[in-house]
Amino acid sequence: MSAWKRLRALFLRNQLDRDLDDEIRSHMELAIEDHMRRGYSPAEARRMARLKFGAIEVSKDAHRDARGIVWLEGLFHDLRFAVRGLARDRGFTLTSIVMLALVIGLNVAVFAVVNTMLFRGFHLVKDNSRLVYIQERYTITNGCCLLYADFLAWRDQARSFREMAFLGSRPVVINDNAYGTRDATPG
């Protein structure tokens, strides 16, 4: 059966069910007449016709499954059932809608932030895809952080980069022995 006929069957279900009932009724009447011509009584002819035809409701269900889109009809049935259930308990429905709105809004906000920070890069920087992050590994000799003097040496000798910037994430403590004071300045 073509997709167009299956889709049409979804919307013309009642008419197609009436047509199927009429067709089954006409087959039953023909079978009853055939058995009556063979000499059976009307009651016996009706019983023989039903035995010959089989389970009528099973045949109807098989015909409905063959002519329609079963999963789509099931989806419509489930949606109708869900709407009736939600209409019955309005407090639960309101709570569910509010919670869904909050969760969807939170997901959109988190996605927007993550998308901006991780995937799109910095707004004020031209050619974000060309940015490179360089980090010096932790070594025992040099302590925890990159020295600004090392950065200046890298910047002066760099030939592969157009520009370099220094980002210090931790404060560096400088001990001035001449004055005996400690001054915390960002690195």
C-alpha positions, -999 to 999 in steps of 0.1 A, spaced: 0 0 0 14 34 -9 24 60 17 -3 83 4 -31 57 10 -17 50 45 -17 86 54 -52 91 40 -63 61 61 -52 79 92 -77 107 86 -105 86 71 -105 59 98 -143 59 106 -153 58 69 -129 30 62 -141 11 93 -177 14 80 -166 2 46 -149 -28 61 -179 -36 82 -201 -35 51 -177 -57 32 -176 -83 60 -214 -82 63 -218 -89 26 -193 -118 27 -211 -133 56 -245 -129 39 -231 -146 7 -216 -174 28 -249 -179 47 -268 -180 14 -243 -205 0 -248 -228 30 -286 -225 29 -285 -235 -8 -266 -266 3 -295 -275 25 -285 -262 60 -310 -244 82 -305 -206 86 -291 -210 121 -267 -238 110 -258 -218 78 -249 -188 100 -228 -209 123 -209 -225 94 -203 -191 78 -188 -178 110 -166 -209 113 -154 -205 77 -148 -168 81 -129 -170 114 -125 -144 141 -140 -112 127 -124 -88 152 -90 -103 146 -95 -98 108 -106 -62 114 -75 -55 135 -52 -71 109 -68 -50 82 -64 -17 103 -28 -25 108 -22 -32 72 -39 0 59 -26 25 84 5 38 100 4 18 132 31 37 152 15 70 143 -19 59 154 -4 46 186 13 80 192 -20 98 187 -37 74 211 -9 80 237 -11 117 233 -48 118 238 -44 96 269 -17 119 283 -38 151 277 -68 135 295 -45 126 324 -30 160 326 -64 177 324 -76 156 354 -48 167 378 -42 204 372 -18 209 401 5 182 388 2 197 353 11 232 364 41 219 385 53 198 355 51 228 331 69 251 355 97 225 361 101 218 324 103 256 317 129 260 344 150 231 332 148 241 295 157 277 304 187 265 325 199 242 297 196 271 272 216 294 295 243 269 302 246 261 265 248 297 256 276 303 281 296 272 272 291 279 235 304 314 238 333 306 261 345 273 246 336 273 209 332 309 197 361 324 216 367 359 228 344 386 214 370 413 210 397 391 194 400 389 157 406 354 142 398 334 174 407 302 155 443 313 153 448 317 191 474 295 208 477 289 245 512 281 257 519 269 292 551 260 309 551 228 329 556 227 365 593 222 374 611 219 406 637 245 396 614 272 385 586 268 411 549 271 402 547 298 377 562 313 345 585 341 352 576 374 334 613 376 323 610 342 306 578 354 288 596 385 275 624 363 262 599 341 244 581 370 229 614 386 216 625 354 200 591 342 186 590 340 148 558 319 144 535 343 164 525 378 154 518 388 190 520 373 224 503 381 257 511 371 292 483 359 315 492 354 351 467 334 370 484 333 404 501 360 424 539 359 426 555 368 459 586 389 455 609 392 485 629 424 486 658 417 509 670 453 509 639 466 526 628 433 543 592 437 530 571 413 510 551 427 481 525 406 463 521 416 427 503 397 400 526 378 375 
